[in-house]
Amino acid sequence: MLIIRDDTPDSEDIFLSDTGYLGSQTSVSAGGKNLGIFNSSEDAEKAIFNWIGKHNYRRNIWQISDHGNVHPYDLSIC
C-alpha cells in the first residue's frame, strides 16, 4: 500500500491518465519521464511496480481524470 506523504502532486511523482480512443489505454509517467502507454490499468500497474523495484524509487502515485483532476492512486499489486 502506498503511503501518501503529501496531498498535492509533485513533478517527481508517478501519474496515470487515460488516453487513446475513448480512454481505452493508460499512459504512465514517473519523475516527468514517460513510462509508456498500456492497454489496461493492470498492465500499467505492473509496469509501475517493476519500475519502482528497478529504480528503488518510491513516490506518490496519482490518477489524472478525464477532466484534469488529480486523485491519489492505490497501487493494488503491491
mmCIF file of the N, C-alpha and C atoms, coordinates in Angstrom:
data_MODEL
# 
_entry.id   MODEL 
# 
loop_
_atom_site.group_PDB 
_atom_site.id 
_atom_site.type_symbol 
_atom_site.label_atom_id 
_atom_site.label_alt_id 
_atom_site.label_comp_id 
_atom_site.label_asym_id 
_atom_site.label_entity_id 
_atom_site.label_seq_id 
_atom_site.pdbx_PDB_ins_code 
_atom_site.Cartn_x 
_atom_site.Cartn_y 
_atom_site.Cartn_z 
_atom_site.occupancy 
_atom_site.B_iso_or_equiv 
_atom_site.pdbx_formal_charge 
_atom_site.auth_seq_id 
_atom_site.auth_comp_id 
_atom_site.auth_asym_id 
_atom_site.auth_atom_id 
_atom_site.pdbx_PDB_model_num 
ATOM 1   N N  . MET A 1 1  ? 0.840   -1.177 0.000   1.00 0.00 ? 1  MET A N  1 
ATOM 2   C CA . MET A 1 1  ? 0.000   0.000  0.000   1.00 0.00 ? 1  MET A CA 1 
ATOM 3   C C  . MET A 1 1  ? 0.886   1.243  0.000   1.00 0.00 ? 1  MET A C  1 
ATOM 4   N N  . LEU A 1 2  ? 0.476   2.234  -0.730  1.00 0.00 ? 2  LEU A N  1 
ATOM 5   C CA . LEU A 1 2  ? 1.220   3.475  -0.834  1.00 0.00 ? 2  LEU A CA 1 
ATOM 6   C C  . LEU A 1 2  ? 0.849   4.399  0.311   1.00 0.00 ? 2  LEU A C  1 
ATOM 7   N N  . ILE A 1 3  ? 1.840   4.991  0.944   1.00 0.00 ? 3  ILE A N  1 
ATOM 8   C CA . ILE A 1 3  ? 1.600   5.969  1.999   1.00 0.00 ? 3  ILE A CA 1 
ATOM 9   C C  . ILE A 1 3  ? 1.767   7.347  1.396   1.00 0.00 ? 3  ILE A C  1 
ATOM 10  N N  . ILE A 1 4  ? 0.706   8.132  1.423   1.00 0.00 ? 4  ILE A N  1 
ATOM 11  C CA . ILE A 1 4  ? 0.741   9.471  0.855   1.00 0.00 ? 4  ILE A CA 1 
ATOM 12  C C  . ILE A 1 4  ? 1.514   10.388 1.795   1.00 0.00 ? 4  ILE A C  1 
ATOM 13  N N  . ARG A 1 5  ? 2.553   11.004 1.272   1.00 0.00 ? 5  ARG A N  1 
ATOM 14  C CA . ARG A 1 5  ? 3.371   11.919 2.063   1.00 0.00 ? 5  ARG A CA 1 
ATOM 15  C C  . ARG A 1 5  ? 2.866   13.350 1.986   1.00 0.00 ? 5  ARG A C  1 
ATOM 16  N N  . ASP A 1 6  ? 2.058   13.632 1.016   1.00 0.00 ? 6  ASP A N  1 
ATOM 17  C CA . ASP A 1 6  ? 1.575   14.991 0.809   1.00 0.00 ? 6  ASP A CA 1 
ATOM 18  C C  . ASP A 1 6  ? 0.272   14.885 0.035   1.00 0.00 ? 6  ASP A C  1 
ATOM 19  N N  . ASP A 1 7  ? -0.557  15.904 0.156   1.00 0.00 ? 7  ASP A N  1 
ATOM 20  C CA . ASP A 1 7  ? -1.837  15.840 -0.542  1.00 0.00 ? 7  ASP A CA 1 
ATOM 21  C C  . ASP A 1 7  ? -1.823  16.615 -1.861  1.00 0.00 ? 7  ASP A C  1 
ATOM 22  N N  . THR A 1 8  ? -0.650  17.041 -2.286  1.00 0.00 ? 8  THR A N  1 
ATOM 23  C CA . THR A 1 8  ? -0.533  17.713 -3.575  1.00 0.00 ? 8  THR A CA 1 
ATOM 24  C C  . THR A 1 8  ? 0.540   17.022 -4.417  1.00 0.00 ? 8  THR A C  1 
ATOM 25  N N  . PRO A 1 9  ? 0.267   16.846 -5.698  1.00 0.00 ? 9  PRO A N  1 
ATOM 26  C CA . PRO A 1 9  ? 1.237   16.174 -6.567  1.00 0.00 ? 9  PRO A CA 1 
ATOM 27  C C  . PRO A 1 9  ? 2.534   16.967 -6.708  1.00 0.00 ? 9  PRO A C  1 
ATOM 28  N N  . ASP A 1 10 ? 3.591   16.237 -6.934  1.00 0.00 ? 10 ASP A N  1 
ATOM 29  C CA . ASP A 1 10 ? 4.913   16.801 -7.162  1.00 0.00 ? 10 ASP A CA 1 
ATOM 30  C C  . ASP A 1 10 ? 5.386   16.317 -8.534  1.00 0.00 ? 10 ASP A C  1 
ATOM 31  N N  . SER A 1 11 ? 6.190   17.076 -9.202  1.00 0.00 ? 11 SER A N  1 
ATOM 32  C CA . SER A 1 11 ? 6.639   16.701 -10.548 1.00 0.00 ? 11 SER A CA 1 
ATOM 33  C C  . SER A 1 11 ? 7.423   15.395 -10.561 1.00 0.00 ? 11 SER A C  1 
ATOM 34  N N  . GLU A 1 12 ? 7.942   14.961 -9.436  1.00 0.00 ? 12 GLU A N  1 
ATOM 35  C CA . GLU A 1 12 ? 8.695   13.707 -9.344  1.00 0.00 ? 12 GLU A CA 1 
ATOM 36  C C  . GLU A 1 12 ? 7.810   12.501 -9.066  1.00 0.00 ? 12 GLU A C  1 
ATOM 37  N N  . ASP A 1 13 ? 6.520   12.710 -8.860  1.00 0.00 ? 13 ASP A N  1 
ATOM 38  C CA . ASP A 1 13 ? 5.589   11.623 -8.570  1.00 0.00 ? 13 ASP A CA 1 
ATOM 39  C C  . ASP A 1 13 ? 5.276   10.811 -9.825  1.00 0.00 ? 13 ASP A C  1 
ATOM 40  N N  . ILE A 1 14 ? 4.476   9.769  -9.639  1.00 0.00 ? 14 ILE A N  1 
ATOM 41  C CA . ILE A 1 14 ? 4.041   8.898  -10.731 1.00 0.00 ? 14 ILE A CA 1 
ATOM 42  C C  . ILE A 1 14 ? 2.601   9.245  -11.070 1.00 0.00 ? 14 ILE A C  1 
ATOM 43  N N  . PHE A 1 15 ? 2.301   9.351  -12.373 1.00 0.00 ? 15 PHE A N  1 
ATOM 44  C CA . PHE A 1 15 ? 0.971   9.742  -12.825 1.00 0.00 ? 15 PHE A CA 1 
ATOM 45  C C  . PHE A 1 15 ? 0.423   8.737  -13.830 1.00 0.00 ? 15 PHE A C  1 
ATOM 46  N N  . LEU A 1 16 ? -0.858  8.389  -13.668 1.00 0.00 ? 16 LEU A N  1 
ATOM 47  C CA . LEU A 1 16 ? -1.582  7.568  -14.633 1.00 0.00 ? 16 LEU A CA 1 
ATOM 48  C C  . LEU A 1 16 ? -2.689  8.431  -15.220 1.00 0.00 ? 16 LEU A C  1 
ATOM 49  N N  . SER A 1 17 ? -2.934  8.291  -16.509 1.00 0.00 ? 17 SER A N  1 
ATOM 50  C CA . SER A 1 17 ? -4.052  9.001  -17.124 1.00 0.00 ? 17 SER A CA 1 
ATOM 51  C C  . SER A 1 17 ? -4.579  8.181  -18.292 1.00 0.00 ? 17 SER A C  1 
ATOM 52  N N  . ASP A 1 18 ? -5.879  8.310  -18.521 1.00 0.00 ? 18 ASP A N  1 
ATOM 53  C CA . ASP A 1 18 ? -6.499  7.622  -19.646 1.00 0.00 ? 18 ASP A CA 1 
ATOM 54  C C  . ASP A 1 18 ? -6.088  8.306  -20.935 1.00 0.00 ? 18 ASP A C  1 
ATOM 55  N N  . THR A 1 19 ? -5.882  7.517  -21.960 1.00 0.00 ? 19 THR A N  1 
ATOM 56  C CA . THR A 1 19 ? -5.501  8.033  -23.267 1.00 0.00 ? 19 THR A CA 1 
ATOM 57  C C  . THR A 1 19 ? -6.083  7.104  -24.329 1.00 0.00 ? 19 THR A C  1 
ATOM 58  N N  . GLY A 1 20 ? -5.873  7.418  -25.563 1.00 0.00 ? 20 GLY A N  1 
ATOM 59  C CA . GLY A 1 20 ? -6.374  6.583  -26.645 1.00 0.00 ? 20 GLY A CA 1 
ATOM 60  C C  . GLY A 1 20 ? -7.852  6.807  -26.899 1.00 0.00 ? 20 GLY A C  1 
ATOM 61  N N  . TYR A 1 21 ? -8.393  6.067  -27.833 1.00 0.00 ? 21 TYR A N  1 
ATOM 62  C CA . TYR A 1 21 ? -9.789  6.189  -28.220 1.00 0.00 ? 21 TYR A CA 1 
ATOM 63  C C  . TYR A 1 21 ? -10.697 5.909  -27.029 1.00 0.00 ? 21 TYR A C  1 
ATOM 64  N N  . LEU A 1 22 ? -11.480 6.912  -26.640 1.00 0.00 ? 22 LEU A N  1 
ATOM 65  C CA . LEU A 1 22 ? -12.411 6.825  -25.510 1.00 0.00 ? 22 LEU A CA 1 
ATOM 66  C C  . LEU A 1 22 ? -11.741 6.356  -24.218 1.00 0.00 ? 22 LEU A C  1 
ATOM 67  N N  . GLY A 1 23 ? -10.489 6.727  -24.040 1.00 0.00 ? 23 GLY A N  1 
ATOM 68  C CA . GLY A 1 23 ? -9.775  6.369  -22.816 1.00 0.00 ? 23 GLY A CA 1 
ATOM 69  C C  . GLY A 1 23 ? -9.479  4.891  -22.701 1.00 0.00 ? 23 GLY A C  1 
ATOM 70  N N  . SER A 1 24 ? -9.303  4.231  -23.831 1.00 0.00 ? 24 SER A N  1 
ATOM 71  C CA . SER A 1 24 ? -9.120  2.779  -23.839 1.00 0.00 ? 24 SER A CA 1 
ATOM 72  C C  . SER A 1 24 ? -7.738  2.328  -23.390 1.00 0.00 ? 24 SER A C  1 
ATOM 73  N N  . GLN A 1 25 ? -6.805  3.255  -23.214 1.00 0.00 ? 25 GLN A N  1 
ATOM 74  C CA . GLN A 1 25 ? -5.456  2.917  -22.783 1.00 0.00 ? 25 GLN A CA 1 
ATOM 75  C C  . GLN A 1 25 ? -5.070  3.771  -21.590 1.00 0.00 ? 25 GLN A C  1 
ATOM 76  N N  . THR A 1 26 ? -3.982  3.392  -20.933 1.00 0.00 ? 26 THR A N  1 
ATOM 77  C CA . THR A 1 26 ? -3.492  4.122  -19.765 1.00 0.00 ? 26 THR A CA 1 
ATOM 78  C C  . THR A 1 26 ? -2.061  4.556  -20.014 1.00 0.00 ? 26 THR A C  1 
ATOM 79  N N  . SER A 1 27 ? -1.818  5.851  -19.868 1.00 0.00 ? 27 SER A N  1 
ATOM 80  C CA . SER A 1 27 ? -0.485  6.426  -20.005 1.00 0.00 ? 27 SER A CA 1 
ATOM 81  C C  . SER A 1 27 ? 0.123   6.577  -18.612 1.00 0.00 ? 27 SER A C  1 
ATOM 82  N N  . VAL A 1 28 ? 1.416   6.288  -18.492 1.00 0.00 ? 28 VAL A N  1 
ATOM 83  C CA . VAL A 1 28 ? 2.100   6.372  -17.199 1.00 0.00 ? 28 VAL A CA 1 
ATOM 84  C C  . VAL A 1 28 ? 3.375   7.193  -17.353 1.00 0.00 ? 28 VAL A C  1 
ATOM 85  N N  . SER A 1 29 ? 3.590   8.098  -16.396 1.00 0.00 ? 29 SER A N  1 
ATOM 86  C CA . SER A 1 29 ? 4.851   8.829  -16.330 1.00 0.00 ? 29 SER A CA 1 
ATOM 87  C C  . SER A 1 29 ? 5.357   8.805  -14.893 1.00 0.00 ? 29 SER A C  1 
ATOM 88  N N  . ALA A 1 30 ? 6.671   8.867  -14.749 1.00 0.00 ? 30 ALA A N  1 
ATOM 89  C CA . ALA A 1 30 ? 7.300   8.873  -13.430 1.00 0.00 ? 30 ALA A CA 1 
ATOM 90  C C  . ALA A 1 30 ? 8.460   9.850  -13.458 1.00 0.00 ? 30 ALA A C  1 
ATOM 91  N N  . GLY A 1 31 ? 8.448   10.770 -12.512 1.00 0.00 ? 31 GLY A N  1 
ATOM 92  C CA . GLY A 1 31 ? 9.526   11.744 -12.459 1.00 0.00 ? 31 GLY A CA 1 
ATOM 93  C C  . GLY A 1 31 ? 9.631   12.574 -13.720 1.00 0.00 ? 31 GLY A C  1 
ATOM 94  N N  . GLY A 1 32 ? 8.503   12.798 -14.381 1.00 0.00 ? 32 GLY A N  1 
ATOM 95  C CA . GLY A 1 32 ? 8.484   13.589 -15.596 1.00 0.00 ? 32 GLY A CA 1 
ATOM 96  C C  . GLY A 1 32 ? 8.862   12.823 -16.859 1.00 0.00 ? 32 GLY A C  1 
ATOM 97  N N  . LYS A 1 33 ? 9.141   11.524 -16.725 1.00 0.00 ? 33 LYS A N  1 
ATOM 98  C CA . LYS A 1 33 ? 9.515   10.709 -17.879 1.00 0.00 ? 33 LYS A CA 1 
ATOM 99  C C  . LYS A 1 33 ? 8.399   9.732  -18.218 1.00 0.00 ? 33 LYS A C  1 
ATOM 100 N N  . ASN A 1 34 ? 8.100   9.606  -19.494 1.00 0.00 ? 34 ASN A N  1 
ATOM 101 C CA . ASN A 1 34 ? 7.049   8.711  -19.954 1.00 0.00 ? 34 ASN A CA 1 
ATOM 102 C C  . ASN A 1 34 ? 7.500   7.257  -19.808 1.00 0.00 ? 34 ASN A C  1 
ATOM 103 N N  . LEU A 1 35 ? 6.691   6.441  -19.111 1.00 0.00 ? 35 LEU A N  1 
ATOM 104 C CA . LEU A 1 35 ? 6.992   5.021  -18.967 1.00 0.00 ? 35 LEU A CA 1 
ATOM 105 C C  . LEU A 1 35 ? 6.301   4.191  -20.034 1.00 0.00 ? 35 LEU A C  1 
ATOM 106 N N  . GLY A 1 36 ? 5.298   4.765  -20.691 1.00 0.00 ? 36 GLY A N  1 
ATOM 107 C CA . GLY A 1 36 ? 4.629   4.051  -21.759 1.00 0.00 ? 36 GLY A CA 1 
ATOM 108 C C  . GLY A 1 36 ? 3.131   4.203  -21.733 1.00 0.00 ? 36 GLY A C  1 
ATOM 109 N N  . ILE A 1 37 ? 2.514   3.618  -22.748 1.00 0.00 ? 37 ILE A N  1 
ATOM 110 C CA . ILE A 1 37 ? 1.060   3.567  -22.870 1.00 0.00 ? 37 ILE A CA 1 
ATOM 111 C C  . ILE A 1 37 ? 0.673   2.101  -22.845 1.00 0.00 ? 37 ILE A C  1 
ATOM 112 N N  . PHE A 1 38 ? -0.289  1.766  -21.993 1.00 0.00 ? 38 PHE A N  1 
ATOM 113 C CA . PHE A 1 38 ? -0.642  0.373  -21.744 1.00 0.00 ? 38 PHE A CA 1 
ATOM 114 C C  . PHE A 1 38 ? -2.107  0.126  -22.080 1.00 0.00 ? 38 PHE A C  1 
ATOM 115 N N  . ASN A 1 39 ? -2.411  -1.115 -22.476 1.00 0.00 ? 39 ASN A N  1 
ATOM 116 C CA . ASN A 1 39 ? -3.763  -1.456 -22.899 1.00 0.00 ? 39 ASN A CA 1 
ATOM 117 C C  . ASN A 1 39 ? -4.736  -1.673 -21.754 1.00 0.00 ? 39 ASN A C  1 
ATOM 118 N N  . SER A 1 40 ? -4.240  -1.759 -20.528 1.00 0.00 ? 40 SER A N  1 
ATOM 119 C CA . SER A 1 40 ? -5.121  -1.919 -19.368 1.00 0.00 ? 40 SER A CA 1 
ATOM 120 C C  . SER A 1 40 ? -4.468  -1.282 -18.147 1.00 0.00 ? 40 SER A C  1 
ATOM 121 N N  . SER A 1 41 ? -5.287  -0.986 -17.151 1.00 0.00 ? 41 SER A N  1 
ATOM 122 C CA . SER A 1 41 ? -4.731  -0.422 -15.920 1.00 0.00 ? 41 SER A CA 1 
ATOM 123 C C  . SER A 1 41 ? -3.878  -1.464 -15.201 1.00 0.00 ? 41 SER A C  1 
ATOM 124 N N  . GLU A 1 42 ? -4.219  -2.752 -15.359 1.00 0.00 ? 42 GLU A N  1 
ATOM 125 C CA . GLU A 1 42 ? -3.418  -3.809 -14.744 1.00 0.00 ? 42 GLU A CA 1 
ATOM 126 C C  . GLU A 1 42 ? -2.008  -3.845 -15.329 1.00 0.00 ? 42 GLU A C  1 
ATOM 127 N N  . ASP A 1 43 ? -1.907  -3.711 -16.651 1.00 0.00 ? 43 ASP A N  1 
ATOM 128 C CA . ASP A 1 43 ? -0.586  -3.663 -17.287 1.00 0.00 ? 43 ASP A CA 1 
ATOM 129 C C  . ASP A 1 43 ? 0.197   -2.433 -16.842 1.00 0.00 ? 43 ASP A C  1 
ATOM 130 N N  . ALA A 1 44 ? -0.499  -1.306 -16.691 1.00 0.00 ? 44 ALA A N  1 
ATOM 131 C CA . ALA A 1 44 ? 0.146   -0.077 -16.228 1.00 0.00 ? 44 ALA A CA 1 
ATOM 132 C C  . ALA A 1 44 ? 0.657   -0.251 -14.803 1.00 0.00 ? 44 ALA A C  1 
ATOM 133 N N  . GLU A 1 45 ? -0.148  -0.881 -13.942 1.00 0.00 ? 45 GLU A N  1 
ATOM 134 C CA . GLU A 1 45 ? 0.268   -1.116 -12.559 1.00 0.00 ? 45 GLU A CA 1 
ATOM 135 C C  . GLU A 1 45 ? 1.491   -2.030 -12.495 1.00 0.00 ? 45 GLU A C  1 
ATOM 136 N N  . LYS A 1 46 ? 1.515   -3.064 -13.317 1.00 0.00 ? 46 LYS A N  1 
ATOM 137 C CA . LYS A 1 46 ? 2.675   -3.965 -13.350 1.00 0.00 ? 46 LYS A CA 1 
ATOM 138 C C  . LYS A 1 46 ? 3.927   -3.210 -13.774 1.00 0.00 ? 46 LYS A C  1 
ATOM 139 N N  . ALA A 1 47 ? 3.788   -2.333 -14.763 1.00 0.00 ? 47 ALA A N  1 
ATOM 140 C CA . ALA A 1 47 ? 4.934   -1.543 -15.228 1.00 0.00 ? 47 ALA A CA 1 
ATOM 141 C C  . ALA A 1 47 ? 5.420   -0.607 -14.123 1.00 0.00 ? 47 ALA A C  1 
ATOM 142 N N  . ILE A 1 48 ? 4.498   0.012  -13.401 1.00 0.00 ? 48 ILE A N  1 
ATOM 143 C CA . ILE A 1 48 ? 4.870   0.901  -12.284 1.00 0.00 ? 48 ILE A CA 1 
ATOM 144 C C  . ILE A 1 48 ? 5.591   0.093  -11.208 1.00 0.00 ? 48 ILE A C  1 
ATOM 145 N N  . PHE A 1 49 ? 5.020   -1.040 -10.832 1.00 0.00 ? 49 PHE A N  1 
ATOM 146 C CA . PHE A 1 49 ? 5.608   -1.885 -9.802  1.00 0.00 ? 49 PHE A CA 1 
ATOM 147 C C  . PHE A 1 49 ? 7.030   -2.299 -10.191 1.00 0.00 ? 49 PHE A C  1 
ATOM 148 N N  . ASN A 1 50 ? 7.212   -2.721 -11.431 1.00 0.00 ? 50 ASN A N  1 
ATOM 149 C CA . ASN A 1 50 ? 8.540   -3.123 -11.909 1.00 0.00 ? 50 ASN A CA 1 
ATOM 150 C C  . ASN A 1 50 ? 9.503   -1.943 -11.937 1.00 0.00 ? 50 ASN A C  1 
ATOM 151 N N  . TRP A 1 51 ? 9.020   -0.782 -12.364 1.00 0.00 ? 51 TRP A N  1 
ATOM 152 C CA . TRP A 1 51 ? 9.860   0.409  -12.437 1.00 0.00 ? 51 TRP A CA 1 
ATOM 153 C C  . TRP A 1 51 ? 10.303  0.835  -11.037 1.00 0.00 ? 51 TRP A C  1 
ATOM 154 N N  . ILE A 1 52 ? 9.371   0.788  -10.077 1.00 0.00 ? 52 ILE A N  1 
ATOM 155 C CA . ILE A 1 52 ? 9.701   1.143  -8.694  1.00 0.00 ? 52 ILE A CA 1 
ATOM 156 C C  . ILE A 1 52 ? 10.795  0.204  -8.167  1.00 0.00 ? 52 ILE A C  1 
ATOM 157 N N  . GLY A 1 53 ? 10.644  -1.092 -8.407  1.00 0.00 ? 53 GLY A N  1 
ATOM 158 C CA . GLY A 1 53 ? 11.636  -2.064 -7.940  1.00 0.00 ? 53 GLY A CA 1 
ATOM 159 C C  . GLY A 1 53 ? 12.988  -1.884 -8.600  1.00 0.00 ? 53 GLY A C  1 
ATOM 160 N N  . LYS A 1 54 ? 12.975  -1.640 -9.897  1.00 0.00 ? 54 LYS A N  1 
ATOM 161 C CA . LYS A 1 54 ? 14.230  -1.487 -10.642 1.00 0.00 ? 54 LYS A CA 1 
ATOM 162 C C  . LYS A 1 54 ? 14.990  -0.236 -10.226 1.00 0.00 ? 54 LYS A C  1 
ATOM 163 N N  . HIS A 1 55 ? 14.267  0.851  -9.978  1.00 0.00 ? 55 HIS A N  1 
ATOM 164 C CA . HIS A 1 55 ? 14.909  2.123  -9.661  1.00 0.00 ? 55 HIS A CA 1 
ATOM 165 C C  . HIS A 1 55 ? 14.948  2.437  -8.167  1.00 0.00 ? 55 HIS A C  1 
ATOM 166 N N  . ASN A 1 56 ? 14.397  1.531  -7.351  1.00 0.00 ? 56 ASN A N  1 
ATOM 167 C CA . ASN A 1 56 ? 14.311  1.776  -5.908  1.00 0.00 ? 56 ASN A CA 1 
ATOM 168 C C  . ASN A 1 56 ? 13.755  3.176  -5.650  1.00 0.00 ? 56 ASN A C  1 
ATOM 169 N N  . TYR A 1 57 ? 12.655  3.446  -6.291  1.00 0.00 ? 57 TYR A N  1 
ATOM 170 C CA . TYR A 1 57 ? 12.082  4.789  -6.343  1.00 0.00 ? 57 TYR A CA 1 
ATOM 171 C C  . TYR A 1 57 ? 10.647  4.720  -5.875  1.00 0.00 ? 57 TYR A C  1 
ATOM 172 N N  . ARG A 1 58 ? 10.372  5.285  -4.729  1.00 0.00 ? 58 ARG A N  1 
ATOM 173 C CA . ARG A 1 58 ? 9.028   5.223  -4.162  1.00 0.00 ? 58 ARG A CA 1 
ATOM 174 C C  . ARG A 1 58 ? 8.475   6.628  -4.007  1.00 0.00 ? 58 ARG A C  1 
ATOM 175 N N  . ARG A 1 59 ? 7.508   6.952  -4.838  1.00 0.00 ? 59 ARG A N  1 
ATOM 176 C CA . ARG A 1 59 ? 6.867   8.258  -4.801  1.00 0.00 ? 59 ARG A CA 1 
ATOM 177 C C  . ARG A 1 59 ? 5.361   8.059  -4.746  1.00 0.00 ? 59 ARG A C  1 
ATOM 178 N N  . ASN A 1 60 ? 4.644   9.146  -4.538  1.00 0.00 ? 60 ASN A N  1 
ATOM 179 C CA . ASN A 1 60 ? 3.188   9.088  -4.580  1.00 0.00 ? 60 ASN A CA 1 
ATOM 180 C C  . ASN A 1 60 ? 2.732   8.753  -5.993  1.00 0.00 ? 60 ASN A C  1 
ATOM 181 N N  . ILE A 1 61 ? 1.595   8.083  -6.084  1.00 0.00 ? 61 ILE A N  1 
ATOM 182 C CA . ILE A 1 61 ? 1.014   7.741  -7.371  1.00 0.00 ? 61 ILE A CA 1 
ATOM 183 C C  . ILE A 1 61 ? -0.330  8.449  -7.476  1.00 0.00 ? 61 ILE A C  1 
ATOM 184 N N  . TRP A 1 62 ? -0.563  9.076  -8.632  1.00 0.00 ? 62 TRP A N  1 
ATOM 185 C CA . TRP A 1 62 ? -1.761  9.876  -8.850  1.00 0.00 ? 62 TRP A CA 1 
ATOM 186 C C  . TRP A 1 62 ? -2.477  9.455  -10.126 1.00 0.00 ? 62 TRP A C  1 
ATOM 187 N N  . GLN A 1 63 ? -3.804  9.497  -10.091 1.00 0.00 ? 63 GLN A N  1 
ATOM 188 C CA . GLN A 1 63 ? -4.635  9.265  -11.275 1.00 0.00 ? 63 GLN A CA 1 
ATOM 189 C C  . GLN A 1 63 ? -5.143  10.621 -11.742 1.00 0.00 ? 63 GLN A C  1 
ATOM 190 N N  . ILE A 1 64 ? -4.946  10.928 -13.009 1.00 0.00 ? 64 ILE A N  1 
ATOM 191 C CA . ILE A 1 64 ? -5.467  12.159 -13.589 1.00 0.00 ? 64 ILE A CA 1 
ATOM 192 C C  . ILE A 1 64 ? -6.758  11.807 -14.321 1.00 0.00 ? 64 ILE A C  1 
ATOM 193 N N  . SER A 1 65 ? -7.864  12.436 -13.914 1.00 0.00 ? 65 SER A N  1 
ATOM 194 C CA . SER A 1 65 ? -9.157  12.138 -14.530 1.00 0.00 ? 65 SER A CA 1 
ATOM 195 C C  . SER A 1 65 ? -9.263  12.778 -15.908 1.00 0.00 ? 65 SER A C  1 
ATOM 196 N N  . ASP A 1 66 ? -10.302 12.401 -16.635 1.00 0.00 ? 66 ASP A N  1 
ATOM 197 C CA . ASP A 1 66 ? -10.503 12.975 -17.962 1.00 0.00 ? 66 ASP A CA 1 
ATOM 198 C C  . ASP A 1 66 ? -10.848 14.459 -17.907 1.00 0.00 ? 66 ASP A C  1 
ATOM 199 N N  . HIS A 1 67 ? -11.123 14.973 -16.705 1.00 0.00 ? 67 HIS A N  1 
ATOM 200 C CA . HIS A 1 67 ? -11.374 16.405 -16.515 1.00 0.00 ? 67 HIS A CA 1 
ATOM 201 C C  . HIS A 1 67 ? -10.143 17.136 -15.984 1.00 0.00 ? 67 HIS A C  1 
ATOM 202 N N  . GLY A 1 68 ? -9.034  16.402 -15.807 1.00 0.00 ? 68 GLY A N  1 
ATOM 203 C CA . GLY A 1 68 ? -7.797  17.008 -15.334 1.00 0.00 ? 68 GLY A CA 1 
ATOM 204 C C  . GLY A 1 68 ? -7.637  17.045 -13.828 1.00 0.00 ? 68 GLY A C  1 
ATOM 205 N N  . ASN A 1 69 ? -8.593  16.459 -13.095 1.00 0.00 ? 69 ASN A N  1 
ATOM 206 C CA . ASN A 1 69 ? -8.489  16.398 -11.639 1.00 0.00 ? 69 ASN A CA 1 
ATOM 207 C C  . ASN A 1 69 ? -7.509  15.304 -11.240 1.00 0.00 ? 69 ASN A C  1 
ATOM 208 N N  . VAL A 1 70 ? -6.771  15.529 -10.177 1.00 0.00 ? 70 VAL A N  1 
ATOM 209 C CA . VAL A 1 70 ? -5.750  14.584 -9.726  1.00 0.00 ? 70 VAL A CA 1 
ATOM 210 C C  . VAL A 1 70 ? -6.192  13.971 -8.400  1.00 0.00 ? 70 VAL A C  1 
ATOM 211 N N  . HIS A 1 71 ? -6.140  12.619 -8.348  1.00 0.00 ? 71 HIS A N  1 
ATOM 212 C CA . HIS A 1 71 ? -6.561  11.894 -7.144  1.00 0.00 ? 71 HIS A CA 1 
ATOM 213 C C  . HIS A 1 71 ? -5.481  10.880 -6.773  1.00 0.00 ? 71 HIS A C  1 
ATOM 214 N N  . PRO A 1 72 ? -5.280  10.637 -5.458  1.00 0.00 ? 72 PRO A N  1 
ATOM 215 C CA . PRO A 1 72 ? -4.325  9.607  -5.060  1.00 0.00 ? 72 PRO A CA 1 
ATOM 216 C C  . PRO A 1 72 ? -4.734  8.260  -5.657  1.00 0.00 ? 72 PRO A C  1 
ATOM 217 N N  . TYR A 1 73 ? -3.751  7.447  -6.022  1.00 0.00 ? 73 TYR A N  1 
ATOM 218 C CA . TYR A 1 73 ? -3.984  6.157  -6.631  1.00 0.00 ? 73 TYR A CA 1 
ATOM 219 C C  . TYR A 1 73 ? -3.318  5.081  -5.781  1.00 0.00 ? 73 TYR A C  1 
ATOM 220 N N  . ASP A 1 74 ? -4.059  4.048  -5.424  1.00 0.00 ? 74 ASP A N  1 
ATOM 221 C CA . ASP A 1 74 ? -3.533  2.958  -4.633  1.00 0.00 ? 74 ASP A CA 1 
ATOM 222 C C  . ASP A 1 74 ? -3.074  1.843  -5.568  1.00 0.00 ? 74 ASP A C  1 
ATOM 223 N N  . LEU A 1 75 ? -1.821  1.563  -5.586  1.00 0.00 ? 75 LEU A N  1 
ATOM 224 C CA . LEU A 1 75 ? -1.266  0.519  -6.439  1.00 0.00 ? 75 LEU A CA 1 
ATOM 225 C C  . LEU A 1 75 ? -1.658  -0.829 -5.828  1.00 0.00 ? 75 LEU A C  1 
ATOM 226 N N  . SER A 1 76 ? -2.604  -1.503 -6.424  1.00 0.00 ? 76 SER A N  1 
ATOM 227 C CA . SER A 1 76 ? -3.231  -2.677 -5.824  1.00 0.00 ? 76 SER A CA 1 
ATOM 228 C C  . SER A 1 76 ? -2.352  -3.927 -5.833  1.00 0.00 ? 76 SER A C  1 
ATOM 229 N N  . ILE A 1 77 ? -1.304  -3.975 -6.643  1.00 0.00 ? 77 ILE A N  1 
ATOM 230 C CA . ILE A 1 77 ? -0.499  -5.191 -6.703  1.00 0.00 ? 77 ILE A CA 1 
ATOM 231 C C  . ILE A 1 77 ? 0.698   -5.158 -5.757  1.00 0.00 ? 77 ILE A C  1 
ATOM 232 N N  . CYS A 1 78 ? 0.872   -4.089 -4.992  1.00 0.00 ? 78 CYS A N  1 
ATOM 233 C CA . CYS A 1 78 ? 1.993   -4.020 -4.041  1.00 0.00 ? 78 CYS A CA 1 
ATOM 234 C C  . CYS A 1 78 ? 1.696   -4.853 -2.824  1.00 0.00 ? 78 CYS A C  1 
# 
